[in-house]
């Protein structure tokens, strides 16, 4: 099977429960501002007008609740993806945890490079190297065991630069937006290039998005029924396509079966999802979160390998997509 | 790719909208019997006790709404699958409709056999023949076009033996049960061996199950964005595994991400889904619809190729699964 390097890296980009502090925004009266964490500017106004239009049965732009599907990318759209996708940091950490049981890794790449913090070798990893990492950190265990591994990571590890819990590095204005859409009978889905189970491990307590509304890249499973409880064993094999770029519309059709009316992304990996959502009849809204806030988070776009944003940013004006400035539109970030 | 004949046949087993007459059961007061179409026997009592237990916060068997996932097979569990899966009848009909544009089919198998009603040749179709049928009837068009083809079939064709609309051949006690579970905050999913888009074409008006809650066998898509509106072209290639037998738990984990607490099937294709659901901790319920009603529907099990029921029926007693008799438990069928 074809597993392009980019694809696997994206697959490794992906948070977790433990703290539920952020998820609960108290219900407000209908006259209260539903987006208090957003500055009163174009992005907020456009979002509120759109929601008013599609929920107003008297409006020409009315959309029935069945069809109110909104899709959000995860890495860089709902939480921080710098300096590396969290799922990739999980992978590197997992190799270190497993190393005592694998003395052979001291001389075997890419494990040796990880254990020795040899960044030069890590940056030149080939497809086969990445496949080896996926095989030992994401496969060969039951689904339940993998979820425990992810839980442990979130409980015990901090972000390498911000020194925060990963689950606290979620953008609160985005969580507020998800809640606002849900209250207006939108069905909100997360469509991530990362592994679906990695994001499902924290989507409910942190984002308020149920597991079944998380769509992502999939590993193939092996069904095992020799013990008491039938289990699914994770295999080191991707189910094509990876849920990134053209894979996003494919996964959306496969798992939702409707064209969304709102899409929110932050990188070129979301380009086709934005096009698929907005280039069709009826009211449609596309948004791109632009990371321009080096003080509160990170500033990057065309020069960044992680969360590379170029094609989609260039297309935004032509396509009528709203470019949301983290610096100017978010009152708060985390 | 491996495409066993059985798998493709199952893939071709799969209804449709137009009439919404059945879907609406009027809301009743909470004291009203929620399962009036079921005889007061073991199956009904077990279902009602189970629902009471898992929804009662005081009960030891209480299950939070997030985890109240119920899965239903489609062919033979929610609607008639005899004498052939409806999706297979759609396929044969589609070949006849397309034949005027394909004079070469007069001499090419398996098309020739279909056009000449040559049942002997049809029964000996090889994997390659079935792949040819899928290619011309299910692939090579956009998703929208395929849905129109399915709509047309349901509007214009009748069941070959009962002479009824296919959408009227849905088991009303099962629709009532779905509604009962939904009112008790169950998330009801259809898990079909048939093509997911075939069932999504009618799941909302007929069953009251939203498209995104239909899981089924998937064809691979090609993303096309050269025209005004980006489209998904259906390819003659199955995404493994077919959603039947061990494929059912795999698809459930992939698309829902939780182990269901209730599973309802009718054939050996549902065996692993029933095991995966019931052989685990906590309150669990497995049910098998037994077709023993030759007067009102059909009577078949171990001898039938379509909806073959043997392994799962033999296991029912050992596993504690409820065998629902269509004859004795259903007050009405359609």
Contacts between the chains, C-beta under 8 A, distances in Angstrom:
chain1	res1	chain2	res2	distance
A	66	B	204	6.8
A	66	B	210	6.5
A	69	B	212	7.8
A	143	B	253	6.1
A	187	B	212	6.9
A	196	B	254	7.3
A	196	B	257	7.0
A	197	B	257	6.9
A	200	B	257	4.8
A	204	B	66	6.8
A	210	B	66	6.4
A	211	B	256	7.1
A	211	B	257	4.0
A	211	B	258	5.9
A	212	B	69	7.8
A	212	B	187	6.9
A	212	B	255	7.0
A	212	B	256	4.6
A	212	B	257	6.0
A	212	B	258	7.1
A	214	B	257	6.9
A	218	B	254	5.4
A	220	B	240	7.5
A	220	B	250	7.9
A	221	B	249	7.9
A	221	B	250	4.7
A	221	B	253	6.2
A	221	B	254	7.3
A	223	B	246	4.1
A	223	B	249	5.4
A	223	B	250	6.2
A	223	B	272	6.3
A	223	B	276	7.7
A	225	B	272	7.1
A	225	B	275	6.2
A	225	B	279	8.0
A	228	B	279	6.7
A	229	B	279	5.4
A	229	B	280	4.9
A	229	B	281	7.8
A	230	B	249	6.6
A	230	B	272	7.1
A	230	B	275	5.2
A	230	B	276	4.7
A	230	B	279	5.7
A	230	B	280	7.8
A	232	B	249	6.3
A	232	B	250	6.6
A	232	B	253	5.1
A	239	B	239	6.7
A	239	B	240	7.6
A	239	B	254	7.5
A	240	B	220	7.5
A	240	B	239	7.6
A	246	B	223	4.1
A	249	B	221	7.9
A	249	B	223	5.4
A	249	B	230	6.6
A	249	B	232	6.3
A	250	B	220	7.9
A	250	B	221	4.7
A	250	B	223	6.1
A	250	B	232	6.6
A	253	B	143	6.1
A	253	B	221	6.2
A	253	B	232	5.1
A	254	B	196	7.3
A	254	B	218	5.4
A	254	B	221	7.3
A	254	B	239	7.5
A	255	B	212	7.0
A	255	B	255	5.6
A	256	B	211	7.1
A	256	B	212	4.6
A	257	B	196	7.0
A	257	B	197	7.0
A	257	B	200	4.8
A	257	B	211	4.0
A	257	B	212	6.0
A	257	B	214	6.9
A	258	B	211	5.9
A	258	B	212	7.1
A	272	B	223	6.3
A	272	B	225	7.1
A	272	B	230	7.1
A	275	B	225	6.2
A	275	B	230	5.3
A	276	B	223	7.7
A	276	B	225	8.0
A	276	B	230	4.7
A	279	B	225	8.0
A	279	B	228	6.7
A	279	B	229	5.4
A	279	B	230	5.7
A	280	B	229	5.0
A	280	B	230	7.7
A	281	B	229	7.8
